[in-house]
Amino acid sequence: MSDDAARLDEAAAALLALPPARFTAARNERAAAAGGALGRGIAKLRKPTVAAWAVNLLVADGQLGEAVELSRALHEAQDDLDAAELARLGRQRRQLVTALARRAAELASEAGTPLSAAITDAVEKTVNAAVVDPAVAAVVLTGRLVSAIDLADLDPSDLGAAVAGSVPDAAPASAPRDDLTARRARKAAERAVREAERARADAEREKAAVDKRLATARERADRLRERVEGLRADLRRAEAEADEADEAVTEREEAQRDAAAVARDAARALERAEAARDGGGDA
């Protein structure tokens, strides 16, 4: 690519990221400043549609990289005839395309040009085309789109009309067989890593649950030990009090016996005194 072509692409990318309402004035000003062949090339740049401009915002915002990676993954899954992977990636593609169209609407609103429902639909179709078709992806990722792209109406020979400046070469849709084999091995290794990570996460969750149960059991055991020690202390106090009560009973029993003996002696003395009294009266 010549220096003039590279400079034209650079100028186109900068101008096509501007809101469409500002494009014409900015283009003419830049063309006049550049002059020469470059200036003439800039002056010929077409004003982008609002949908194309919104897609350019996504590119400038770095939002389409994941879509392109998904496109490559889709082609790999098709090469591998992996039905489960195709179904999963299909769902992921639809979710991603919808999210990117919503993000484009947010960027456009922030730039002062809200998107209508029809324009948002055109953005969504363009992003979907980039995900599905490597040639479209290459054009879209330049950030120099001037018109939206719909796969249903796309003529590959006209794809260059949708982009300002040079037309990039499309990345190959599939890789050589050796590269495909390597990718399959990588995918198998990645699946093994994901499964190992899931197993580790499951094990960590189980360990956390076991740790929690162990802590609860230890806490309960500590409480029971404290209760046992308290009961033992109560038992020791009760036994000591029982021993003291037994000693008091013994002392009182001895006092009772002594009192009973004294009472008997007193009764006998009384009997003798009464007998002596009664006998003296008879004399």
Salt bridges, closest charged atoms under 4 A:
ASP4 OD1 - ARG7 NH1 3.39
ASP9 OD1 - ARG144 NH1 3.52
ASP61 OD2 - ARG103 NH2 3.14
GLU69 OE2 - ARG72 NH1 2.82
GLU76 OE2 - ARG183 NE 2.65
GLU76 OE2 - ARG186 NH2 3.71
ASP79 OD2 - ARG183 NH2 3.79
ASP80 OD1 - ARG184 NE 2.40
ASP80 OD2 - LYS187 NZ 3.00
GLU85 OE2 - ARG88 NH2 2.81
GLU106 OE1 - ARG103 NH1 3.29
ASP121 OD2 - LYS125 NZ 3.34
ASP150 OD2 - LYS125 NZ 3.65
ASP179 OD2 - ARG183 NH1 3.78
GLU190 OE2 - ARG186 NE 3.56
ASP202 OD1 - ARG205 NH2 2.01
GLU206 OE2 - ARG213 NH2 3.45
ASP211 OD2 - LYS207 NZ 2.88
GLU219 OE2 - ARG223 NH1 3.35
ASP222 OD1 - ARG225 NH2 2.14
GLU229 OE2 - ARG232 NH1 3.21
ASP234 OD1 - ARG237 NH2 2.01
ASP265 OD1 - ARG268 NH2 2.42
ASP278 OD1 - ARG277 NE 3.41
